[in-house]
Amino acid sequence: MGSWQARPNQQQRHYEELAHKSGFSTEQIKNLHKRFRQLSGNKETISRANLDAIPALANNPIKKQIIDAFFDKRNQRQEQVGSCDEIDLEQFLMVMSHFRPPAHKSGEEERRAAREQKLRFLFNMHDTDSDGIITLDEYRKVVEELLSKSGAIGQQAAKVIADAAMLEVASTNAPHMAPDDFYEGITFEHFQQILKGLEMESRMHIRFLDMDTSTVRCGRATS
């Protein structure tokens, strides 16, 4: 009887610790844990294959980048670089916390920090080699996948668009470059400037998990 009572109490304490780390409420974590177990097949970790099997991701043009983002240590607040083969519940929650809207009563500094975290997450999706710069090759690859896989444009045309977009970014962020100078790529500071006017709070949601992260409730999201 004692061990039967201890288990839920121990889990509740674990949820409270995760709530402190992630910013989610314990009730939200319960719902996220339920979805985690569904995705993992009731195992303690989620693999890339688990996310790869989600039907709603099948035709997403940046499916690989989305899946990679969950296994990127930079997005798990570990102060590390590199990737994991599998992630546990805490790592899953740390990634999901980037999509959590700020609390209604949060101050300006807290909102600014939340926005920076969201932008950093998006930046990391493009900076695939973790060197702190989105190079032309990295940027070109994402644009090509977005455009060519939609079926509306060919790969060569997508490459031209990506190159032109990067050239525009270079002229904006490094206007005094000499003709023979090489633009290394977009830094996070440049990235923040490019998206300066974009409202992030209502735009970053994950719906392919059958969850609406604006409320973080388990069940199919309506959009």
N, C-alpha and C positions, 0 to 999 in steps of 0.2 A: 504493500500500500504506500509506504514511504517513497519508494523509487518511482511509483506511478505518479505521485504528486510532484516529485522533484523535477521530472523531465519538462513539463510545461513551464515551471518556474524558471528553469535554466534557459529554456528557449526564449522566454520573455525577457530575461536579462540580456541575452544575446541580441535580441531585436532592439533593445534600448541602446546598447553599445553601437549598433549599426545606424540607428537613428541619429545619434550624436555625430557620427562620422559623415553621414551622407546628407543630412538635412531633411530626410523623409520622416514622416511620423511612423510610429510603430504599426499603426493600422495599414498605412501604405506599404510598409515593408512586408507585412503578412501577405498582402495581395501580390506584391512582386515576387515573393518567395514561392507562392503558389504557381505563378507563371513560370518561374525558373525551373521548378520541378517538372512541369509539363514539357518544357523545351528539352530538358536534360534526360527525359525518360525516367524521372524519379531518382536520378543520380546526384552525387554531391558536386559535380562539375559539368560545365557546358563545353562542348567542343565546337570547332568550326563546322563540322558536319551537321551538328544540331541546328545551327543557324542557316546553313546552306539548304536545309530541307524545308524551310518555311515557305509555303506556297506563295505568299504575298510578296516575297522577295525575288521570285523566279525571273520576272521580266524587268527588274529594276536595273537601269543602265550602270549604276555605280554600286551594284551588289557587292563586289569584292571589297571596295573601300569601306562600305558600311560594316561588313563582317570583320574586316581587319581592325576597324576602330575599336571593337569590343576586346580585342586581344592585344592592343597597343598599350604597353605599360605607362606611357605618358598620360593616357586617358583614365588611368586607375589611381591617379594621385599617389604613385609610389616614388616619385622623384627619380625615376629610372627611365632608360630607353630600352628598346627591344620589344619583343612580342612573346606572348605565352601560347602554349599549345592548347591549354584549357583554362577556364576561369571558374572560380568558386562564387558563392553568393555575394560575398563582400566586394569582390572585383566587379561583378555584374552590377551591383548597386552603385559603385563609384562611377561607372560609365553612365548608367542611367541618370545619375544626379545632374549631369550636364543638361539634361532635358527638362529638369524640374523648374517650373516657373517660380520667380521670386515671390516671397510672401507679400501679401497686400500691405502690410505695415512696415516693410523693410525700408531702410533709409537709403539716401542717395549713394552713399559709399558702398553699401551692400549690393545695390542694384548694379553699380558700375563693376564690382568684382564678379557678379554673376554673369554679366554680359561678356567680360573678358574671358571667363572660363568657357563660355559657349563658343566664342570666336577662336579660342585656342584649340578647342575640339575640332572645329571645321578646318583650321589651319593644318592640324596634324593629319587629317584625312588626305590632304594634298601633298604634304611634306613626307613622302613615303620613306625616305632614307634617314629621317630624324636628324638632319643637319641644321635645322633652323631656317632653311631657305626653300621656297618653292621655286624650283628651277623651270626653265622653259620646257624641258622634257617631261617633267612631272605635270606641269600645267597642261601641256599639249595632250598628254595621255588622258587626263580627266575629261577635257573638252571633247576629244575625239570619241571617247566612250559615250558621253552624254548625247552627242549629236549623231554619230554614225549608227549607234545601236537603236536610235529611235526610228530608223528607216527613212527619215526625211532628207538625209544628206549623206553623201559619200565620205569615205575616210579622208581622201585628199582634200576635199573642200573643208572638212572639219579641221584639218591640220593648218590650212591657210587662215581660218578664223582664229584658231588658238594663237598662231604666230602674231597676227595683227593685234589681238587683244593684249598679248604680252608686251608688244611694242608700245601700245598705248599706256600700259602700266609703267613701263620704263620711262616714257617721256613725262609722265606725271610725277613720278617719284625721284627721278634723276634727270631733271630738265637741262642740266648743264653738262651732260656727257658729250665727249668729243665723238666725231663720226666713227672712229676706230675703237672706241671703248666697248668693253663687253659688259652687258648687264647680267650680273650673277643670278638675280631672281628676286622674288618677293619675300621680304623679311616679315616677321609678325607685325612690326610697327607699320609697314606698308599695308599689310593685310587689314589692320584695324582702320587705317585711313580710307582704304577702298570701300569698306563696309560701314563707314562712319554714320551714314544716314539711315541704315537699315535697322528696323525695329526687330529685335531678336526674341523678345519674350514670348510672342504668340506664334513664332515661325518654326521653332525647333521642337518637333514632336516625333515620337516613334509610333507609327500605327501598324507596322508590319508584324509587331509582336502581339497583335490583337489587344492592344492596350492604348488608351488615350493618355498620353503623359501630361496633358494639361490638368488632369485630375488624378492620374495614376491609379485607376481602378481596374481591376481584373475584369475581363469580358471584352466583347467585340466593340470597337470604337465606332462612333458615328461621325461622319464628316460631311 
